[in-house]
Structures are given as structure tokens and as C-alpha cells.
Amino acid sequence: MFRLILILLAALVLEAIGVVLLSQGLKQAGELTQRTFPEMLRLAGRCLTNGNFLLGVLMELIFFLALLYLLKSADVSLVWPLTSLGFVLTTLAAKYIRHEQVSNVRWAGVFLIMAGAALVAYSERLKTAPPEKAQAVSRTE
């Protein structure tokens, strides 16, 4: 279980930095001035030659491969909710790498996400506990 959590955390860090790099690369590529096919191709070309964009895509690819491994190795009802911690890491990356302003309301949302992920992780502990211990914990709540 420790190994899976370690892989998940490493993957989520890559994902958070990858999303920030994608955003930065897209902003550097410029605006879509017209919604025509040739203009969209030009924008795609600018993205595909932008280092931040390409590094972001690579990090997202590594995250996705790690996620596939995790989904194969553990319960989806554990892994998928824990990926929501990526929102926390992405918010931190946006604040400290992109220097975005994050309001108190957004931070409150981040803390709610963390609370939800903690509940999911706690439920996994109850699932793997011996039946008599899980019942004792349930009765005390």
C-alpha cells in the first residue's frame, strides 16, 4: 500500500507541474485570432514548438501511465478519489510557479478536497482492518 501511495504522490506532483506548464505554453503560443482551420493549425504548430507545452504534455503522459498502473493494482474506489489531491498540488503550483492569486474561497475549496480524500483513505483502512476491529471503530463513531 505504501508503494502505491508513493507512486500516486509522485504522479500527482508531475501532473500538477504538467498542467501549469501546459497553461504557460498555451499562453505563450498566443491567442486564436480567428476560428478558422488554418489559424487553428498555426496555433497548434506554435504549441508543438513550445518547450513548456511539450514538457507539460510529457508530464501529463507520465501521470496517465502511472494512473493506469495504479488502477490495475488497486481499487478504483480508492485510487480515483485520491487523484483529487492533484487539485491541491495544482493550486499550489499555480500559486508558486505561475504566481497566480488564489482567493480564500479557493483555498477553502482545496481544504474540502483534502478532507474528502482523507475520508476515502480512512475508508480503505477500515476495509483492510480485521472485521472485529472495523466494527469497533464503526461503533465509536
ZINOR-V313884 format. One record per residue. RES is the residue in one small letter. SS is DSSP state (~ for helix, > for strand, _ for the rest). NEAR is the number of other C-alpha atoms within 12 Angstrom. D_LAST is the distance of its C-alpha to the last C-alpha in Angstrom with 2 decimals. Layout:
# ZINOR-V313884
((RES:SS:NEAR:D_LAST) (RES:SS:NEAR:D_LAST))
This chain:
# ZINOR-V313884
((m:_:17:24.91) (f:~:9:26.06) (r:~:13:29.38) (l:~:23:27.95) (i:~:22:25.97) (l:~:15:29.19) (i:~:28:31.27) (l:~:35:28.94) (l:~:26:29.07) (a:~:26:32.85) (a:~:33:33.31) (l:~:38:31.35) (v:~:31:33.51) (l:~:32:36.58) (e:~:37:35.44) (a:~:36:34.82) (i:~:37:38.21) (g:~:34:39.81) (v:~:35:38.76) (v:~:36:40.14) (l:~:31:43.34) (l:~:31:43.74) (s:~:29:43.48) (q:~:28:45.96) (g:~:29:48.32) (l:~:28:48.26) (k:~:19:49.09) (q:~:21:51.88) (a:~:26:53.27) (g:_:20:54.05) (e:_:17:53.73) (l:_:20:54.66) (t:_:13:57.69) (q:_:13:58.53) (r:_:12:56.64) (t:_:11:59.31) (f:~:12:59.07) (p:~:13:61.35) (e:~:16:59.36) (m:~:18:56.07) (l:~:16:57.77) (r:~:20:58.91) (l:~:26:55.39) (a:~:22:54.08) (g:~:18:56.89) (r:~:23:55.99) (c:~:29:52.35) (l:~:22:53.47) (t:_:17:55.60) (n:_:24:53.01) (g:~:21:51.49) (n:~:26:48.20) (f:~:30:47.76) (l:~:27:48.63) (l:~:27:46.38) (g:~:29:43.51) (v:~:29:44.24) (l:~:23:44.33) (m:~:27:40.95) (e:~:28:39.45) (l:~:20:41.11) (i:~:25:39.63) (f:~:29:36.15) (f:~:23:36.72) (l:~:20:37.95) (a:~:28:34.96) (l:~:33:32.67) (l:~:21:34.64) (y:~:20:34.19) (l:~:30:30.42) (l:~:22:30.18) (k:~:15:32.30) (s:~:19:30.29) (a:_:22:26.63) (d:_:22:24.57) (v:~:18:25.54) (s:~:19:21.97) (l:~:30:21.21) (v:~:32:24.58) (w:~:23:25.32) (p:~:27:22.30) (l:~:37:22.76) (t:_:37:26.36) (s:_:31:25.22) (l:~:34:25.18) (g:~:35:28.93) (f:~:29:28.83) (v:~:32:27.71) (l:~:31:30.47) (t:~:31:32.99) (t:~:33:32.41) (l:~:26:32.96) (a:~:28:36.02) (a:~:25:37.41) (k:~:20:37.11) (y:~:16:38.62) (i:_:20:40.98) (r:_:22:42.18) (h:_:13:41.67) (e:_:17:40.08) (q:_:16:38.69) (v:_:20:34.94) (s:_:12:33.90) (n:~:10:30.84) (v:~:11:29.62) (r:~:18:29.91) (w:~:20:28.05) (a:~:15:25.19) (g:~:19:25.22) (v:~:24:25.26) (f:~:20:22.15) (l:~:18:20.35) (i:~:24:21.57) (m:~:23:20.30) (a:~:19:16.74) (g:~:22:17.01) (a:~:26:18.48) (a:~:20:15.78) (l:~:18:13.16) (v:~:25:15.74) (a:~:26:16.35) (y:~:20:12.75) (s:~:21:12.85) (e:~:22:16.07) (r:~:19:14.67) (l:~:19:12.36) (k:~:20:15.55) (t:~:15:17.73) (a:_:16:15.70) (p:_:12:17.15) (p:~:13:15.77) (e:~:13:14.72) (k:~:15:12.81) (a:~:19:11.03) (q:~:15:10.15) (a:~:13:9.01) (v:~:17:6.67) (s:~:16:5.47) (r:~:9:5.51) (t:~:8:3.79) (e:_:7:0.00))
